[in-house]
Amino acid sequence: MEEKLFLKGLRASLITLGLSKIEVKKYTFHAWRHFFTTYMRPKLDDKFLQSQTGHKTIAMLSHYSDHVRSDNREKIREAQIEIFSSLLPLM
């Protein structure tokens, strides 16, 4: 199968869901590998995750999972409020 056919189908589906033609250009199957590895790594043993992603080394698995997760910003905000809220004047 030609990879470009899959990518064309993926992007067409995303447009059908309401994303713009410009937005869908950032979605690739390779990006999905990064996304999957980033979100699954905290949940699975490295060797087990490697069996699913096909990474031959832990170093490469680490490379693919070393991304900012969408929930990181919220966790940081919550920690900042917890730690520093007592230093702020009440409004």
C-alpha positions in Angstrom: 0.0 0.0 0.0 1.1 3.5 -0.7 1.6 5.6 2.4 0.4 8.7 0.7 -3.0 7.1 0.1 -3.4 6.5 3.8 -2.3 10.0 4.7 -4.7 11.4 2.1 -7.6 9.4 3.6 -6.6 10.5 7.1 -6.6 14.2 6.2 -9.8 13.9 4.2 -11.5 12.4 7.3 -10.1 15.2 9.5 -11.5 17.8 7.1 -14.9 16.0 7.3 -14.7 16.4 11.1 -14.3 20.1 10.7 -10.6 20.8 10.7 -9.2 23.2 8.1 -7.0 22.2 5.2 -4.1 24.0 6.9 -4.7 22.3 10.3 -4.7 18.8 8.9 -1.3 19.2 7.4 0.2 18.8 10.8 -1.3 15.3 11.2 0.8 12.4 10.1 1.1 8.7 10.9 4.6 9.4 12.2 3.3 12.0 14.6 0.8 9.4 15.8 3.7 7.1 16.8 5.1 10.0 19.0 1.7 10.7 20.5 1.0 7.0 21.3 4.4 6.5 22.8 4.2 9.7 24.9 0.9 8.8 26.4 1.4 5.1 26.9 4.9 5.2 28.4 3.7 6.2 31.9 1.2 3.4 31.8 3.3 0.5 30.6 6.7 -1.2 31.3 9.3 0.0 28.7 9.9 -3.5 27.3 6.1 -4.1 26.9 5.7 -0.7 25.2 8.6 -1.5 22.9 6.8 -4.6 21.8 3.9 -2.4 20.6 5.9 0.5 19.1 8.7 -1.5 17.5 11.5 0.6 19.0 14.6 -1.5 19.1 16.2 0.4 22.0 15.1 2.2 25.2 17.0 5.3 23.9 14.7 5.5 20.9 11.6 4.8 23.0 12.7 7.7 25.2 13.1 9.9 22.1 9.6 9.1 20.9 8.1 9.7 24.3 9.9 12.9 25.3 7.1 15.3 24.4 5.0 17.7 26.3 1.6 16.1 27.0 -1.5 18.2 26.7 -2.3 17.6 30.4 1.1 18.8 31.6 0.1 22.5 31.5 -2.9 21.8 33.8 -0.8 19.7 36.2 1.8 22.6 36.4 -1.0 25.2 37.0 -2.5 23.1 39.8 1.0 22.6 41.4 1.6 26.4 41.2 -1.7 27.2 42.9 -1.1 24.6 45.6 2.5 25.8 46.3 2.2 29.6 45.9 -1.4 30.5 46.5 -0.7 31.2 50.2 1.8 33.9 49.1 -0.7 35.8 47.1 -2.9 38.5 48.6 -6.6 37.6 48.9 -8.8 39.4 46.4 
